[in-house]
Amino acid sequence: MRAWAVVETGQPLQEIEMPTPEPKGAEVLLEVTHAGVCHSDLHIWEGEYDLGSRGKMRLTDRGVKLPLAMGHEIVGRVVKLGPEAEGQGSKVGDIRVVYPWVGCGKCAVCQRDEENMCLNGRSLGVYQNGGYATHVLATHVKHLIDIEGVDPSLAATYACSGVTVYSAVNKLMPLEPDEPVVLVGAGGLGLNAIAILKALGHRRICVVDVAEDKLAAAKKQGATDTVLASGEDTTQRIIEACGGPVAGVVDLVNGTQTARFAFDALRKGGKLVQVGLFGGEMNIPLPLMPIKALTVQGSYVGNVKELRALIDIAKRGQIPPIPVENQPQRNADAVLHRLKEGKITGRVVLVAG
């Protein structure tokens, strides 16, 4: 198979030949038709995460091996099934979105279809080759989800961007529809979060970002309020926009600065759900945690049950589409650089051909 792979961290992706996998057991081989480019790919490409005063976490120390075809937002056409995958809901020629956050497949959490919580993760595009290639191997037929009636470019974004915000938003619920929910970050995740909140019937959505054009896109997507994070008074701006301290914040950036203003904007009993991987660290006044009964919770992507539920909502036409730009697979490196420079609104999806 042909792949656009990370051969050396931080260096341009290279078009290389890799062995085409042969499906065994319940595995399924797909020809990649669409692969979303996610901000997480930047961290994998750069090879590390910023842990603030604790230094850098290098991905090679956590089992990431190069060369690697990144890409975890994958839609593909089934081309071959392993012997145990026959008759299990997918057949050759089917178009499917691929759940990428796979684990060992054997432990208790994997058996509960909560593989994103597996201690021995094998996620596609991270620990094994993903969608920046002509073919991808799904580790189990149960990870393939029918997307009939949904634009495949949009469906690809649901495998990470969509299911990530769907899972994070559900960690805030239940909230009254007019209770403000604050979203920090108006990139692809933020726009999908607006769309999914609207699909779930939520009416008050405040979006915070550092870029005016991203806030304009959020407003167009359906945000009721926007806040420009341009100074030390961001917390106060959020409180003013929302009519008081807020019950719930989803931080899709999750850096040192955003964590601080998001935490400070919470009301008594409020919850901050942290999603992004921007980096840094969080310092909080500890007495406020019990005094205000606050919750700070991390949210790591979502499980395959949540992706199935999200695709079902999309099939019913209830999720407003986000802006999606298609680019040929061969442009993967250029798209990564655009993403790093903050020059993408919504999502870019690499397409075959």
Helices and strands as residue ranges (DSSP letters): E 2-5, E 14-17, E 28-37, H 39-46, E 48-50, G 52-54, E 56-58, G 59-62, E 73-81, E 95-98, H 108-111, G 115-117, E 135-138, G 141-143, E 144-146, H 152-157, I 158-162, H 163-170, E 181-184, H 188-199, E 205-209, H 212-221, E 225-228, H 234-242, E 246-251, H 256-264, E 266-274, H 288-291, E 295-298, H 304-315, E 324-328, G 329-331, H 332-340, E 347-351
